[in-house]
Amino acid sequence: MKYLLDAALDCFLDYIAVEKGLLPNTIESYGRDLRAYIDTLEDLGVRHTDAIPLEAPELHLVKLTRRNLRASSRARALSAVRQFQQFLAREGMAPETPGRKLATPKRAKRIPKVLTIDQIERLLAAPDSRTPIGIRDRAMLEVGYGAGLRVSELCGLELDDLMEDEQLLLVRGKGRKERLVPYGKHADRALRRYLARGRPVLAKSRISPYLFLNRKGVGISRVGFFKNLKRHAAAAGIELEVSPHVLRHSFATHLLEGGADLRYVQELLGHADISTTQVYTSVDTRHLIEVHKAFHPRG
């Protein structure tokens, strides 16, 4: 499946905004770096994503070096290119991943942003439970936090993915890998209310396979959910920049703080590599201090 380069870039920028929850300035920086990469591709005669040659990132790096950019700027630009190419391959827009062998300087892993339990409670209570939209938003927030889903997984849920009796979801993650994820009693209560009082109103006369619908009766988009989430976070008085991924980070962190085994959390999150999950073990130093005080003889 081929895409025009500019269209593919727009898809990637939407992805890092919604799925990754990156800040506007960071997204703008990615956009600048990747538009320069697209200029290089167009100089090579490339117009579509399926025609990007394997050597393209290396040729782009040579071009950046000739412009006398600082090493840090070149490393940042190359990192953006690699992430873009990985996204294209993962989404089926390009057959291979150019630049995968190019070395980039290692950077320290960022500690994920996490909401406190109190902030989560305020966020979940923010939607107006008297309206179909509010009932839907409450259900989406409960499921997003209760199951730790990526925003693409949450918005992509279909009615047939819901196993109400077992309180399980069939989730299709990265690479279309499937996993079963429990979502808990609170999300179950919110979902049942949505299915009874929210979804039928939103669906109108339309037939849609998707679980969560927008005002037009079709599946809600990732961008749509992101906007709703930010609005509810502001209403809840949460100053932290809240993205769908912050809900996922909070899910993982709160499980580990509650004593869950790291490998179970890995399975729930759908991480292929446990090292991806291990970042959550260093999230909340305050919790570590509390544990030390409670259990160490000299704490």
C-alpha positions as CSV (number, residue, x, y, z in Angstrom):
1,M,0.0,0.0,0.0
2,K,1.7,3.2,-1.2
3,Y,1.2,6.7,0.1
4,L,2.3,10.1,-1.1
5,L,5.2,11.2,1.1
6,D,3.4,14.3,2.4
7,A,0.3,12.2,3.3
8,A,2.4,9.6,5.1
9,L,4.1,12.4,7.1
10,D,0.7,13.7,8.2
11,C,-0.2,10.2,9.4
12,F,3.0,10.0,11.3
13,L,2.6,13.4,13.0
14,D,-0.9,12.5,14.0
15,Y,0.4,9.2,15.5
16,I,3.1,10.9,17.6
17,A,0.6,13.6,18.7
18,V,-2.2,11.2,19.8
19,E,-0.5,7.8,20.4
20,K,2.7,9.2,22.0
21,G,1.2,12.3,23.4
22,L,4.2,14.5,22.4
23,L,4.1,18.2,23.0
24,P,3.4,20.6,20.1
25,N,6.9,22.0,20.0
26,T,8.3,18.4,19.8
27,I,5.9,17.5,17.0
28,E,6.9,20.7,15.1
29,S,10.6,19.7,15.5
30,Y,9.8,16.2,14.0
31,G,7.9,17.9,11.2
32,R,10.9,20.1,10.3
33,D,13.4,17.2,10.4
34,L,11.1,14.9,8.3
35,R,10.2,17.6,5.7
36,A,14.0,17.9,5.1
37,Y,14.1,14.1,4.7
38,I,11.2,14.3,2.2
39,D,13.2,16.9,0.3
40,T,16.1,14.5,0.0
41,L,13.7,11.7,-1.2
42,E,12.2,14.0,-3.8
43,D,15.7,14.9,-5.0
44,L,16.2,11.1,-5.5
45,G,13.0,11.0,-7.6
46,V,10.9,9.3,-4.9
47,R,7.2,10.3,-4.7
48,H,5.6,7.4,-2.8
49,T,6.4,5.5,0.3
50,D,6.8,2.1,-1.4
51,A,9.7,3.5,-3.5
52,I,12.0,4.7,-0.7
53,P,15.5,3.1,-1.3
54,L,17.3,1.4,1.5
55,E,20.2,3.9,1.3
56,A,18.0,7.0,1.6
57,P,18.6,7.7,5.3
58,E,22.4,7.4,4.8
59,L,22.3,9.8,1.8
60,H,20.2,12.2,3.9
61,L,22.8,12.0,6.7
62,V,25.5,12.9,4.2
63,K,23.5,15.9,3.1
64,L,23.1,17.0,6.8
65,T,26.8,16.6,7.4
66,R,27.6,18.8,4.4
67,R,25.4,21.5,5.9
68,N,27.7,21.6,8.9
69,L,24.9,20.8,11.4
70,R,26.0,19.9,14.9
71,A,26.3,16.3,15.8
72,S,23.4,16.5,18.2
73,S,21.2,18.0,15.5
74,R,22.2,15.3,13.0
75,A,21.5,12.6,15.6
76,R,18.0,14.1,16.3
77,A,17.2,14.3,12.6
78,L,18.3,10.7,12.0
79,S,16.3,9.5,15.0
80,A,13.2,11.1,13.5
81,V,13.9,9.5,10.1
82,R,14.3,6.0,11.7
83,Q,11.1,6.4,13.7
84,F,9.3,7.6,10.6
85,Q,10.5,4.6,8.6
86,Q,9.6,2.1,11.3
87,F,6.1,3.6,11.4
88,L,5.8,3.2,7.6
89,A,6.9,-0.4,7.8
90,R,4.6,-1.2,10.7
91,E,1.6,0.4,9.1
92,G,2.2,-1.4,5.8
93,M,3.0,1.8,3.9
94,A,6.6,0.7,3.0
95,P,7.9,-2.9,2.6
96,E,11.2,-2.4,4.5
97,T,12.8,-0.2,7.1
98,P,15.7,1.8,5.5
99,G,18.3,3.1,7.9
100,R,17.8,0.3,10.4
101,K,21.6,-0.4,10.6
102,L,22.6,3.3,11.0
103,A,23.9,3.9,14.5
104,T,22.6,6.8,16.6
105,P,23.8,8.0,19.9
106,K,22.1,6.3,22.8
107,R,19.8,8.5,24.8
108,A,18.6,8.1,28.3
109,K,15.1,6.7,28.6
110,R,12.5,9.2,29.6
111,I,10.6,8.5,32.7
112,P,6.9,8.3,31.8
113,K,4.4,10.9,33.1
114,V,2.0,9.3,35.5
115,L,-1.2,10.5,37.2
116,T,-1.8,10.0,40.9
117,I,-4.7,7.8,42.0
118,D,-6.5,11.0,43.1
119,Q,-6.0,12.6,39.7
120,I,-7.3,9.5,38.0
121,E,-10.4,9.6,40.2
122,R,-11.0,13.3,39.3
123,L,-10.5,12.6,35.6
124,L,-12.9,9.7,35.6
125,A,-15.5,11.8,37.3
126,A,-15.2,14.7,34.9
127,P,-17.6,13.6,32.0
128,D,-21.2,14.6,32.4
129,S,-23.0,11.4,33.1
130,R,-26.4,12.8,32.1
131,T,-25.5,12.9,28.4
132,P,-24.8,10.1,25.9
133,I,-21.4,11.8,25.1
134,G,-20.5,12.0,28.8
135,I,-21.6,8.4,29.3
136,R,-19.4,7.4,26.4
137,D,-16.4,9.4,27.6
138,R,-16.6,7.9,31.1
139,A,-16.7,4.4,29.6
140,M,-13.7,5.2,27.4
141,L,-11.7,6.6,30.2
142,E,-12.5,3.7,32.5
143,V,-11.6,1.2,29.8
144,G,-8.4,3.1,28.8
145,Y,-7.2,3.2,32.4
146,G,-8.7,-0.1,33.5
147,A,-7.1,-2.1,30.6
148,G,-4.0,0.0,29.9
149,L,-4.8,0.3,26.2
150,R,-3.0,2.2,23.5
151,V,-5.3,4.9,22.0
152,S,-5.4,3.0,18.7
153,E,-6.5,-0.1,20.5
154,L,-9.1,1.7,22.5
155,C,-10.7,3.5,19.4
156,G,-10.3,0.3,17.3
157,L,-12.4,-1.9,19.7
158,E,-15.4,-3.5,18.1
159,L,-18.6,-4.8,19.8
160,D,-17.5,-8.4,19.1
161,D,-14.2,-7.8,21.0
162,L,-16.2,-7.3,24.3
163,M,-16.6,-10.4,26.5
164,E,-18.9,-9.0,29.2
165,D,-19.4,-12.1,31.2
166,E,-15.7,-12.5,31.7
167,Q,-14.9,-8.8,31.7
168,L,-12.3,-9.3,29.0
169,L,-11.4,-7.5,25.8
170,L,-9.9,-9.0,22.7
171,V,-7.3,-6.4,21.8
172,R,-5.4,-6.1,18.6
173,G,-2.1,-4.4,19.2
174,K,1.0,-3.6,17.2
175,G,1.5,-5.9,14.3
176,R,-2.1,-7.0,14.7
177,K,-1.0,-9.2,17.6
178,E,-4.0,-10.2,19.6
179,R,-4.2,-10.5,23.4
180,L,-6.9,-10.8,26.0
181,V,-7.0,-8.1,28.6
182,P,-9.3,-7.8,31.7
183,Y,-10.8,-4.4,32.3
184,G,-12.3,-4.6,35.9
185,K,-15.6,-4.0,37.6
186,H,-15.6,-0.2,37.4
187,A,-15.0,-0.2,33.7
188,D,-17.6,-3.0,33.3
189,R,-20.2,-0.9,35.1
190,A,-19.4,2.1,32.9
191,L,-19.5,0.0,29.7
192,R,-22.9,-1.5,30.6
193,R,-24.3,1.9,31.1
194,Y,-22.8,3.1,27.8
195,L,-24.2,0.1,25.9
196,A,-27.7,0.7,27.4
197,R,-28.0,4.5,27.4
198,G,-25.1,6.0,25.4
199,R,-24.4,3.9,22.3
200,P,-28.0,3.4,21.1
201,V,-28.5,7.2,21.0
202,L,-25.2,7.9,19.2
203,A,-25.7,5.1,16.7
204,K,-29.1,6.5,15.6
205,S,-30.0,4.3,12.6
206,R,-26.5,3.5,11.6
207,I,-24.9,0.1,11.9
208,S,-21.3,0.3,13.0
209,P,-19.0,-2.5,14.3
210,Y,-17.1,-0.1,16.5
211,L,-17.7,-0.1,20.3
212,F,-17.2,3.7,20.8
213,L,-19.1,6.0,18.5
214,N,-18.9,9.7,17.8
215,R,-21.9,12.1,17.3
216,K,-22.3,10.9,13.7
217,G,-22.7,7.3,14.7
218,V,-19.3,6.1,13.4
219,G,-16.2,5.0,15.3
220,I,-14.6,7.8,17.3
221,S,-11.1,8.8,16.0
222,R,-7.9,8.9,18.0
223,V,-7.7,12.7,17.5
224,G,-11.3,13.0,18.7
225,F,-10.7,11.0,21.9
226,F,-7.5,13.0,22.5
227,K,-9.4,16.3,22.4
228,N,-12.1,14.9,24.8
229,L,-9.4,13.7,27.1
230,K,-7.7,17.1,27.3
231,R,-11.0,18.8,27.9
232,H,-11.9,16.4,30.8
233,A,-8.4,16.7,32.3
234,A,-8.7,20.5,32.3
235,A,-12.1,20.3,33.9
236,A,-10.6,18.0,36.6
237,G,-8.0,20.6,37.4
238,I,-5.1,18.4,36.3
239,E,-2.1,20.6,35.3
240,L,0.0,17.8,33.8
241,E,-0.2,17.5,30.0
242,V,-2.5,14.5,29.8
243,S,-2.4,12.3,26.7
244,P,-3.9,8.8,26.1
245,H,-0.5,7.3,26.7
246,V,-0.4,8.9,30.2
247,L,-3.5,6.8,31.1
248,R,-1.5,3.7,29.9
249,H,1.6,4.8,31.9
250,S,-0.6,5.3,35.0
251,F,-2.2,1.8,34.5
252,A,1.2,0.1,34.5
253,T,2.7,2.2,37.3
254,H,-0.3,1.7,39.6
255,L,-0.2,-2.1,39.0
256,L,3.5,-2.3,39.9
257,E,3.0,-0.1,42.9
258,G,0.2,-2.5,44.0
259,G,2.6,-5.4,43.9
260,A,1.9,-6.9,40.4
261,D,4.7,-9.0,38.8
262,L,6.6,-7.2,36.0
263,R,6.0,-10.0,33.5
264,Y,2.2,-9.9,34.1
265,V,2.3,-6.2,33.4
266,Q,4.3,-6.9,30.2
267,E,1.6,-9.3,29.1
268,L,-1.2,-6.9,29.8
269,L,0.5,-4.0,28.0
270,G,1.3,-6.2,25.0
271,H,5.0,-5.5,25.1
272,A,7.2,-7.9,23.1
273,D,10.3,-7.0,25.1
274,I,10.2,-6.8,28.9
275,S,12.9,-4.0,28.8
276,T,10.1,-1.8,27.4
277,T,8.0,-2.5,30.6
278,Q,11.0,-2.1,33.0
279,V,10.9,1.7,32.5
280,Y,7.9,1.7,34.8
281,T,9.9,0.3,37.7
282,S,11.7,3.7,38.1
283,V,8.7,6.0,37.7
284,D,7.7,7.0,41.2
285,T,10.6,7.6,43.6
286,R,8.1,8.8,46.2
287,H,6.6,5.3,46.3
288,L,10.0,3.8,46.7
289,I,10.7,6.1,49.7
290,E,7.4,5.1,51.3
291,V,8.2,1.4,50.8
292,H,11.7,1.9,52.3
293,K,10.3,3.7,55.3
294,A,7.6,1.1,55.9
295,F,9.8,-2.0,55.5
296,H,13.5,-1.3,56.1
297,P,14.6,-1.6,59.7
298,R,16.5,1.7,59.4
299,G,14.0,3.4,57.2
